[in-house]
C-alpha cells in the first residue's frame, strides 16, 4: 500500500536520510503516518483529527511529553 505514496517529513527532521522521523502522506481523503525507521507500520487518521492534534501541539498541550 505504501508504494507510490508521496511521503513528507518535517524540515525539522534534518536532511540526513538516516534520521528517524514521522512521515505523512495523503491517501484517499485520509492521512497515512509512519515512522521512517519502521516504514512497514502505517497508521491512518482523518484530516480533521490530524488538524486537531497539530493545533494541540502548537498550543503546547503535549509539551509535558518531551
C-alpha positions, 0 to 999 in steps of 0.5 A: 500500500505504501508504494507510490505514496508521496511521503513528507517529513518535517524540515525539522527532521534534518536532511540526513536520510538516516534520521528517524522521523514521522512521515505523512502522506495523503491517501484517499481523503485520509492521512497515512503516518509512519515512522521512517525507521519502521516504514512497514507500520502505517497508521491512518487518521482523518484530516480533521483529527490530524488538524486537531492534534497539530493545533494541540501541539502548537498550543503546547498541550503535549509539551509535558511529553518531551 
